[in-house]
Amino acid sequence: MTTIAFHIIGQDAKSAARTGILATPHGLIETPVFMPVGTKATVKAMTPEELEQLGATIVLANTFHLALRPGDELVHELGGLHRFMNWKRAILTDSGGFQVFSLSKLNKITDEGVAFRSPLDGSMIFLTPEKSVRIQENLGADIIMCFDECPPYPASYDYVKASSERTARWAERCKAAHRREDQALFGIVQGGVYTELRAWSARATVAIDFPGYAIGGLSVGEPKNEMIAALGVMNELLPRERPRYLMGVGTPEDFFTGVRHGVDMFDCVMPTRTARNGRLYTNEGLINIRNACYTRDPRPISESCACYTCRNYSRAYVRHLMMSNEILGARLTTLHNLFYFCDLMSRIRDGIKRGNLAEVEEHALAAYRNPAQTP
Amino acid sequence: MTTIAFHIIGQDAKSAARTGILATPHGLIETPVFMPVGTKATVKAMTPEELEQLGATIVLANTFHLALRPGDELVHELGGLHRFMNWKRAILTDSGGFQVFSLSKLNKITDEGVAFRSPLDGSMIFLTPEKSVRIQENLGADIIMCFDECPPYPASYDYVKASSERTARWAERCKAAHRREDQALFGIVQGGVYTELRAWSARATVAIDFPGYAIGGLSVGEPKNEMIAALGVMNELLPRERPRYLMGVGTPEDFFTGVRHGVDMFDCVMPTRTARNGRLYTNEGLINIRNACYTRDPRPISESCACYTCRNYSRAYVRHLMMSNEILGARLTTLHNLFYFCDLMSRIRDGIKRGNLAEVEEHALAAYRNPAQTP
């Protein structure tokens, strides 16, 4: 039994790319989709209305951060994440696994779970698959994730093998612990860059049977060709009729790579984080609005962009705001970058439907492949 | 000749309070009015659309800051402040005088002008009445201010006398230097807390003849009764048919004091600055949303408030955002406080029109006079 439904409505002739509709308790999501990251129950600098207006249909929130502050029980008491943050569309929470390993110190992994120190107050916390599921049930997202270990890169074959096996055992425990019928629990495939382990992990996870599958442990520093090889295995072994989510990815280039390997969902902090540093994605390439060359530039960030920022403000003004550390600067740049990412996904969906994905890719990536062309 | 027109449309029977319409090249302003402060060509954390929606009809920008960065010539080149910051309603710029004395070090005053070090790069800058007017012409606000000296409090009678006389001489030079016909240049009355000097300064400034008058040098640390005495002199001596602007004031209580002494315009950084620290104005009193008592509070900041924040978010969520230093926290609190200030002015205008200003005051200030009642 699952609360979501996935319908593939278009398929690329030359690759595994597909476009579809993912129905959730909080609305329909056209795939492939980019999910803005709202770590602490807020996509940094944005209101929910702005996110909807720029085309976001699902956001990601981080279980690790929210469990620490304000606490999942508080969120539950206040009606769950949707109500807490006033976001009426779909939400996906991660399991906290990735952050336990990447953000906390002194973590100790056993088969039972992971012990780590809270980065907020240094207290010891013990997180298990069952606890991760309970926290995510309290948060109340539409899609929740199995608790997993994301091995670092590089890591030895033996380490990744033991880790992937543990992640598979944890996935069974997560499924057994999960009670809420208005949430879909996704499995996570690991296996690092070892295609044999990727295949094992995919088969083991699919055998447990989840309504959707995430591809974890990629874009953690490995060469592109290793990521592509792993994606190839995933595309072969994950059931075609279920949604696939490539975690923590990525760049505009990565989207095309992922989509061609049958990926439906993406998330990444990059558009929001780099925006606050002044790095802006445009059809004409990446620009850093803090550069002196934009000091007196009356043009919008991108003349081909239809976002609120580009319709109303000059590069000179946005640069002035960024140089002055004004909050409105972070707002305008974040809005622009998220618009670009969501709009790029919309163009990718159209490209799949119309059979001209290659053209869409060429148009979108030309400026990124040749930085000399950047504005 | 002036570009603004002021029409008094209602007068309180028991005080000098009046309500009117100030017509500017960028729209009508109902007075008494609160002007949000947009120091660096942005009201911190707000878009122009949000300001309009919460009822702002004029904002203030700071000549001193903008002359330093991005520079008034750049703003002029990009079409002036309105276009630069995408604000379609009225703008008032101060003269830079106040900041020269309060923010810069090593300032040296002569009759010619003031020499001071730039707080940005330490370079020496020499500002004169003529330069202040030229900068403000470049910025292009609807209402601009004479270059003045705001004496500190306390200051000796002799110091304030000499300073007020110089400010009057500077006012003549400002008027002589002012060329733009689409801007109104306001005079500024000084005189500190010495009613005799206040009277002298008012007469001297009115003799030069300006389309509006600002009352400077109050709310700089003097006791309330001294401020009230000075306002009494101002009300007597400033022409009733011209708009009056009490600079840098103030609190909800100060608004009623000012309005009863015939003041039409107010500005203050307080609602925006305190919002970013979590201090929120409500009809029920002042609250600090960071207090632990709001951790699980599902109510809006104020149940009697109609602002976007109060219609959509709980105290618990706003507190969570503030404790996490999230940008959305600064947005929601700023919007709430500005709404409160603009709405309070709207209620004051209604009170004058309907003859129940005392009731409006009692309702608005009761909670502030008795902090035990705060929510």
Contacts between the chains, C-beta under 8 A, distances in Angstrom:
chain1	res1	chain2	res2	distance
A	40	B	320	7.5
A	40	B	321	7.9
A	40	B	324	5.0
A	40	B	326	6.2
A	41	B	317	7.4
A	41	B	320	6.9
A	42	B	321	6.1
A	42	B	326	5.1
A	42	B	328	4.6
A	44	B	326	6.6
A	44	B	327	5.8
A	44	B	328	7.5
A	45	B	327	4.2
A	45	B	328	6.7
A	45	B	331	7.8
A	46	B	328	7.1
A	47	B	328	6.8
A	47	B	331	7.2
A	69	B	320	7.1
A	69	B	323	6.9
A	69	B	324	6.6
A	70	B	295	7.2
A	70	B	316	7.0
A	70	B	320	4.5
A	70	B	323	7.8
A	74	B	295	7.0
A	74	B	296	5.8
A	74	B	316	6.8
A	77	B	296	6.2
A	78	B	296	7.2
A	78	B	298	5.6
A	78	B	314	6.1
A	78	B	316	5.5
A	78	B	317	7.3
A	79	B	298	7.7
A	84	B	314	7.3
A	84	B	316	7.6
A	84	B	317	5.5
A	85	B	317	6.7
A	86	B	312	4.8
A	86	B	313	5.9
A	86	B	317	7.6
A	295	B	70	7.2
A	295	B	74	7.0
A	296	B	74	5.8
A	296	B	77	6.2
A	296	B	78	7.2
A	298	B	78	5.6
A	298	B	79	7.8
A	312	B	86	4.8
A	313	B	86	5.9
A	314	B	78	6.1
A	314	B	84	7.4
A	316	B	70	7.0
A	316	B	74	6.8
A	316	B	78	5.5
A	316	B	84	7.6
A	317	B	41	7.4
A	317	B	78	7.3
A	317	B	84	5.5
A	317	B	85	6.6
A	317	B	86	7.6
A	320	B	40	7.5
A	320	B	41	6.9
A	320	B	69	7.1
A	320	B	70	4.5
A	321	B	40	7.8
A	321	B	42	6.2
A	323	B	69	6.9
A	323	B	70	7.8
A	324	B	40	4.9
A	324	B	69	6.5
A	326	B	40	6.2
A	326	B	42	5.1
A	326	B	44	6.6
A	327	B	44	5.8
A	327	B	45	4.2
A	327	B	327	5.8
A	327	B	330	5.7
A	327	B	331	7.2
A	328	B	42	4.6
A	328	B	44	7.5
A	328	B	45	6.7
A	328	B	46	7.1
A	328	B	47	6.8
A	330	B	327	5.8
A	331	B	45	7.8
A	331	B	47	7.2
A	331	B	327	7.2
A	331	B	331	7.7
